[in-house]
Amino acid sequence: MKLLEEDGVSYLVKVAILGQEALNAAHPHFSMEDLRRAGDVPNIIDQIISVWSFELAHPGFDPATQQFDVGLVFEENVPAEWIEEISER
């Protein structure tokens, strides 16, 4: 966020994306089949499963305390109906 602030006002855009769209955007340069052949899982799935399984083992755990690092690359503009909230940071 600090890097964004150096360029002026930063905004946080919250979007709701279908699962397949998120997977495609998380790995735009290779397919899910390529990941499976390599014995890997998509980064976005790995982080979700890690937090979910930790929460199952530790019921008092609050997933909101976690920070995620998953980049999404879209080849086209994100449809306006995906946008849930825009807030100035």
N, CA, C and O of each residue as an XYZ file, in Angstrom:
356
protein
N       0.822     -1.172      0.000
C       0.000      0.000      0.000
C       0.877      1.251      0.000
O       0.508      2.262     -0.597
N       2.032      1.193      0.662
C       2.898      2.366      0.742
C       3.380      2.782     -0.643
O       3.489      3.977     -0.918
N       3.671      1.827     -1.517
C       4.085      2.171     -2.873
C       2.983      2.895     -3.629
O       3.250      3.846     -4.363
N       1.749      2.450     -3.453
C       0.622      3.120     -4.099
C       0.467      4.550     -3.605
O       0.148      5.449     -4.383
N       0.694      4.761     -2.313
C       0.541      6.088     -1.731
C       1.558      7.076     -2.287
O       1.306      8.281     -2.292
N       2.709      6.584     -2.757
C       3.716      7.472     -3.334
C       3.233      8.081     -4.645
O       3.724      9.137     -5.045
N       2.295      7.450     -5.314
C       1.779      7.940     -6.588
C       0.500      8.756     -6.433
O      -0.139      9.083     -7.433
N       0.119      9.085     -5.233
C      -1.100      9.867     -5.015
C      -2.067      9.124     -4.123
O      -1.656      8.368     -3.243
N      -3.334      9.334     -4.345
C      -4.376      8.703     -3.537
C      -4.525      7.244     -3.977
O      -4.624      6.947     -5.168
N      -4.538      6.356     -3.006
C      -4.727      4.938     -3.329
C      -6.149      4.518     -2.998
O      -6.780      5.073     -2.098
N      -6.640      3.542     -3.725
C      -7.981      3.022     -3.529
C      -7.923      1.514     -3.351
O      -7.107      0.833     -3.972
N      -8.779      1.016     -2.517
C      -8.954     -0.414     -2.351
C     -10.247     -0.785     -3.062
O     -11.309     -0.246     -2.750
N     -10.157     -1.703     -4.016
C     -11.318     -2.125     -4.788
C     -11.627     -3.573     -4.417
O     -10.809     -4.467     -4.634
N     -12.803     -3.790     -3.862
C     -13.240     -5.125     -3.475
C     -14.118     -5.673     -4.595
O     -15.114     -5.059     -4.976
N     -13.731     -6.846     -5.121
C     -14.492     -7.452     -6.204
C     -14.903     -8.873     -5.833
O     -14.229     -9.538     -5.046
N     -15.995     -9.323     -6.397
C     -16.463    -10.701     -6.245
C     -16.255    -11.374     -7.604
O     -16.829    -10.963     -8.613
N     -15.430    -12.403     -7.606
C     -15.041    -13.061     -8.852
C     -15.409    -14.539     -8.785
O     -15.216    -15.188     -7.757
N     -15.933    -15.060     -9.870
C     -16.216    -16.490     -9.945
C     -14.912    -17.275     -9.793
O     -13.850    -16.817    -10.214
N     -15.003    -18.441     -9.196
C     -13.825    -19.257     -8.925
C     -12.943    -19.505    -10.132
O     -11.728    -19.327    -10.048
N     -13.523    -19.910    -11.251
C     -12.720    -20.203    -12.439
C     -12.042    -18.949    -12.973
O     -10.905    -19.009    -13.441
N     -12.734    -17.813    -12.906
C     -12.135    -16.546    -13.348
C     -10.931    -16.191    -12.465
O      -9.902    -15.739    -12.967
N     -11.064    -16.398    -11.157
C      -9.961    -16.115    -10.231
C      -8.779    -17.036    -10.501
O      -7.633    -16.587    -10.500
N      -9.042    -18.317    -10.732
C      -7.960    -19.255    -11.042
C      -7.235    -18.859    -12.318
O      -6.004    -18.864    -12.363
N      -7.985    -18.518    -13.348
C      -7.376    -18.106    -14.613
C      -6.538    -16.846    -14.446
O      -5.448    -16.737    -15.007
N      -7.055    -15.892    -13.670
C      -6.346    -14.627    -13.475
C      -5.121    -14.791    -12.572
O      -4.155    -14.040    -12.702
N      -5.152    -15.764    -11.661
C      -4.027    -16.000    -10.765
C      -2.861    -16.660    -11.494
O      -1.712    -16.536    -11.070
N      -3.152    -17.353    -12.581
C      -2.113    -18.057    -13.338
C      -2.329    -17.833    -14.833
O      -2.723    -18.752    -15.551
N      -2.071    -16.611    -15.300
C      -2.385    -16.292    -16.698
C      -1.423    -16.889    -17.720
O      -1.732    -16.902    -18.911
N      -0.273    -17.381    -17.286
C       0.742    -17.842    -18.237
C       0.827    -19.362    -18.378
O       1.555    -19.868    -19.232
N       0.084    -20.086    -17.544
C       0.041    -21.541    -17.675
C      -1.284    -22.035    -17.127
O      -1.947    -21.341    -16.357
N      -1.661    -23.230    -17.527
C      -2.996    -23.746    -17.201
C      -3.009    -24.514    -15.879
O      -1.963    -24.845    -15.319
N      -4.204    -24.782    -15.406
C      -4.362    -25.592    -14.200
C      -3.827    -27.006    -14.444
O      -3.289    -27.636    -13.534
N      -3.977    -27.496    -15.670
C      -3.448    -28.817    -16.007
C      -1.928    -28.832    -15.877
O      -1.352    -29.824    -15.431
N      -1.273    -27.730    -16.266
C       0.184    -27.637    -16.108
C       0.566    -27.724    -14.633
O       1.529    -28.402    -14.275
N      -0.182    -27.044    -13.792
C       0.090    -27.099    -12.353
C      -0.101    -28.508    -11.806
O       0.729    -29.005    -11.044
N      -1.196    -29.146    -12.199
C      -1.463    -30.508    -11.712
C      -0.360    -31.473    -12.139
O       0.080    -32.310    -11.350
N       0.082    -31.352    -13.389
C       1.167    -32.227    -13.872
C       2.439    -32.028    -13.063
O       3.209    -32.967    -12.860
N       2.656    -30.806    -12.604
C       3.844    -30.499    -11.800
C       3.646    -30.875    -10.330
O       4.558    -30.714     -9.518
N       2.438    -31.382     -9.983
C       2.158    -31.760     -8.597
C       1.915    -30.563     -7.702
O       2.129    -30.629     -6.491
N       1.471    -29.478     -8.293
C       1.263    -28.243     -7.540
C      -0.222    -27.867     -7.550
O      -1.011    -28.424     -8.313
N      -0.582    -26.925     -6.699
C      -1.941    -26.370     -6.695
C      -1.828    -24.875     -6.907
O      -0.793    -24.288     -6.590
N      -2.861    -24.246     -7.434
C      -2.807    -22.799     -7.623
C      -2.554    -22.075     -6.303
O      -3.078    -22.476     -5.264
N      -1.759    -21.018     -6.341
C      -1.402    -20.244     -5.163
C      -2.631    -19.786     -4.389
O      -2.662    -19.872     -3.161
N      -3.632    -19.304     -5.096
C      -4.836    -18.793     -4.434
C      -5.548    -19.913     -3.661
O      -6.045    -19.684     -2.558
N      -5.598    -21.108     -4.230
C      -6.225    -22.261     -3.567
C      -5.396    -22.701     -2.366
O      -5.946    -23.015     -1.311
N      -4.084    -22.724     -2.524
C      -3.194    -23.119     -1.441
C      -3.398    -22.230     -0.216
O      -3.458    -22.725      0.909
N      -3.504    -20.928     -0.431
C      -3.680    -20.017      0.703
C      -5.050    -20.174      1.357
O      -5.159    -20.127      2.582
N      -6.082    -20.358      0.561
C      -7.428    -20.544      1.121
C      -7.494    -21.829      1.938
O      -8.021    -21.828      3.050
N      -6.968    -22.917      1.400
C      -7.000    -24.200      2.110
C      -6.160    -24.143      3.379
O      -6.543    -24.716      4.399
N      -5.023    -23.459      3.329
C      -4.179    -23.344      4.526
C      -4.916    -22.645      5.664
O      -4.880    -23.109      6.804
N      -5.576    -21.542      5.363
C      -6.313    -20.806      6.395
C      -7.510    -21.617      6.878
O      -7.772    -21.683      8.079
N      -8.235    -22.231      5.954
C      -9.413    -23.023      6.319
C      -9.022    -24.194      7.216
O      -9.679    -24.438      8.228
N      -7.956    -24.928      6.860
C      -7.554    -26.083      7.663
C      -7.037    -25.648      9.037
O      -7.272    -26.335     10.031
N      -6.332    -24.510      9.099
C      -5.862    -24.009     10.389
C      -7.044    -23.636     11.275
O      -7.037    -23.892     12.479
N      -8.065    -23.025     10.662
C      -9.267    -22.647     11.417
C      -9.990    -23.884     11.950
O     -10.522    -23.865     13.060
N     -10.008    -24.951     11.164
C     -10.636    -26.192     11.636
C      -9.894    -26.757     12.843
O     -10.515    -27.257     13.780
N      -8.578    -26.677     12.817
C      -7.767    -27.215     13.917
C      -7.765    -26.299     15.134
O      -7.571    -26.757     16.260
N      -7.982    -25.001     14.906
C      -7.946    -24.007     15.980
C      -9.201    -23.140     15.878
O      -9.160    -22.071     15.268
N     -10.323    -23.587     16.469
C     -11.612    -22.905     16.313
C     -11.627    -21.426     16.708
O     -12.465    -20.685     16.194
N     -10.763    -20.972     17.575
C     -10.735    -19.568     17.975
C      -9.986    -18.674     16.993
O      -9.967    -17.454     17.153
N      -9.378    -19.266     15.993
C      -8.589    -18.529     15.011
C      -9.472    -17.610     14.175
O     -10.564    -18.003     13.763
N      -9.009    -16.395     13.923
C      -9.748    -15.428     13.116
C      -9.033    -15.249     11.773
O      -7.969    -14.632     11.725
N      -9.603    -15.780     10.677
C      -8.958    -15.672      9.365
C      -8.729    -14.228      8.928
O      -7.855    -13.970      8.101
N      -9.504    -13.278      9.472
C      -9.347    -11.874      9.091
C      -7.999    -11.308      9.542
O      -7.598    -10.234      9.094
N      -7.300    -12.024     10.422
C      -5.993    -11.549     10.887
C      -4.893    -11.858      9.875
O      -3.763    -11.397     10.038
N      -5.197    -12.613      8.855
C      -4.191    -13.030      7.879
C      -4.082    -12.050      6.723
O      -5.036    -11.351      6.381
N      -2.897    -12.018      6.133
C      -2.673    -11.221      4.933
C      -2.319    -12.185      3.799
O      -1.545    -13.123      3.988
N      -2.883    -11.948      2.646
C      -2.649    -12.817      1.504
C      -1.886    -12.073      0.429
O      -1.985    -10.852      0.307
N      -1.132    -12.818     -0.341
C      -0.381    -12.239     -1.442
C      -0.694    -13.047     -2.698
O       0.021    -13.985     -3.051
N      -1.762    -12.665     -3.351
C      -2.177    -13.336     -4.581
C      -2.457    -12.248     -5.616
O      -3.348    -11.417     -5.440
N      -1.692    -12.272     -6.678
C      -1.921    -11.314     -7.749
C      -2.862    -11.899     -8.786
O      -2.802    -13.091     -9.085
N      -3.721    -11.070     -9.328
C      -4.638    -11.482    -10.380
C      -4.403    -10.593    -11.596
O      -4.396     -9.367    -11.486
N      -4.210    -11.215    -12.753
C      -3.972    -10.485    -13.994
C      -5.146    -10.750    -14.930
O      -5.445    -11.899    -15.257
N      -5.806     -9.681    -15.356
C      -6.945     -9.801    -16.255
C      -6.559     -9.268    -17.626
O      -5.969     -8.194    -17.740
N      -6.891    -10.018    -18.655
C      -6.589     -9.615    -20.028
C      -7.529     -8.513    -20.509
O      -7.188     -7.764    -21.425
N      -8.701     -8.409    -19.902
C      -9.699     -7.415    -20.290
C     -10.146     -6.647    -19.056
O      -9.794     -7.001    -17.931
N     -10.919     -5.602    -19.272
C     -11.455     -4.844    -18.139
C     -12.318     -5.742    -17.258
O     -13.030     -6.618    -17.749
N     -12.241     -5.509    -15.958
C     -13.077     -6.240    -15.010
C     -14.500     -5.719    -15.162
O     -14.712     -4.507    -15.133
N     -15.488     -6.611    -15.323
C     -16.880     -6.155    -15.455
C     -17.321     -5.356    -14.226
O     -17.012     -5.721    -13.092
N     -18.033     -4.284    -14.463
C     -18.483     -3.405    -13.374
C     -19.311     -4.151    -12.334
O     -19.260     -3.814    -11.151
N     -20.071     -5.158    -12.756
C     -20.917     -5.882    -11.796
C     -20.102     -6.712    -10.803
O     -20.643     -7.154     -9.789
N     -18.822     -6.931    -11.071
C     -17.959     -7.637    -10.116
C     -17.566     -6.742     -8.949
O     -17.229     -7.246     -7.878
N     -17.601     -5.425     -9.132
C     -17.140     -4.504     -8.108
C     -18.173     -4.401     -6.997
O     -19.334     -4.068     -7.234
N     -17.725     -4.695     -5.776
C     -18.603     -4.624     -4.604
C     -18.403     -3.339     -3.815
O     -19.346     -2.818     -3.219
N     -17.182     -2.831     -3.810
C     -16.898     -1.657     -2.976
C     -15.599     -1.007     -3.442
O     -14.659     -1.697     -3.839
N     -15.553      0.315     -3.393
C     -14.332      1.069     -3.654
C     -14.159      2.023     -2.481
O     -15.061      2.794     -2.155
N     -12.989      1.961     -1.851
C     -12.758      2.864     -0.718
C     -11.384      3.514     -0.847
O     -10.420      2.888     -1.287
N     -11.319      4.782     -0.454
C     -10.062      5.500     -0.464
C      -9.260      5.058      0.748
O      -9.803      4.934      1.845
N      -8.008      4.829      0.559
C      -7.150      4.374      1.661
C      -6.378      5.521      2.238
O      -5.602      5.335      3.175
